[in-house]
Amino acid sequence: MWCVLPATFPENYELIIHDPSRPKFVISYPCSLLNLIIKDHYTNDQYHELVDKDKHIYEIRSENSIFFF
């Protein structure tokens, strides 16, 4: 997957913050962007977990097990 990015593409991106206690914040731009796209388009919102067997009550939750580091 990384072969589609040019070699000069920055892996880490540094954000400058005006708070003196935290002067900078570093993110891995490609991984963050890929995680956001995966979350938005490939999260399964249809997990139904049986909570009460007698009353047939299900809890609906979302799950996504794909993340880039």
C-alpha positions in Angstrom: 0.0 0.0 0.0 2.8 2.4 0.8 4.2 2.1 -2.8 1.5 4.6 -4.0 3.1 7.4 -1.9 6.1 9.3 -3.3 9.4 8.9 -1.4 9.3 12.6 -0.5 5.9 12.3 1.2 6.2 13.1 4.9 5.4 10.2 7.1 5.1 12.3 10.3 3.5 15.7 10.3 4.3 18.2 13.1 1.5 20.6 14.3 2.7 23.7 16.1 0.4 24.5 19.1 0.4 27.9 20.8 0.1 26.2 24.3 3.6 26.5 25.9 3.1 23.3 27.9 2.6 21.4 24.6 4.5 23.3 21.9 4.1 20.6 19.2 1.9 17.6 18.3 3.2 14.9 15.9 0.9 12.7 13.9 1.6 10.0 11.4 -0.3 11.5 8.5 -0.7 8.5 6.2 -1.8 6.2 9.0 -4.2 8.7 10.5 -5.8 9.4 7.1 -6.1 5.7 6.3 -7.7 5.0 9.7 -10.2 7.7 9.2 -11.2 6.4 5.8 -11.4 2.8 7.1 -13.6 3.9 10.0 -15.9 6.0 7.9 -16.4 3.4 5.1 -15.7 0.0 6.5 -17.1 -0.1 10.1 -19.7 -2.8 10.6 -22.7 -1.2 12.3 -24.7 -4.4 12.5 -23.3 -6.3 15.4 -26.2 -7.6 17.5 -25.2 -9.1 20.9 -27.8 -10.9 22.9 -28.1 -9.3 26.3 -31.3 -10.8 27.7 -32.0 -14.3 26.5 -35.5 -14.5 28.1 -36.8 -11.2 26.7 -34.8 -11.5 23.4 -33.1 -8.1 23.9 -30.1 -7.3 21.8 -27.5 -4.6 22.1 -26.4 -3.1 18.8 -22.8 -2.0 18.4 -20.3 -1.0 15.8 -17.0 -2.7 15.3 -13.9 -2.2 13.2 -10.9 -4.4 13.6 -8.7 -2.8 10.8 -6.2 -0.1 11.9 -3.0 1.1 10.5 0.0 1.9 12.8 
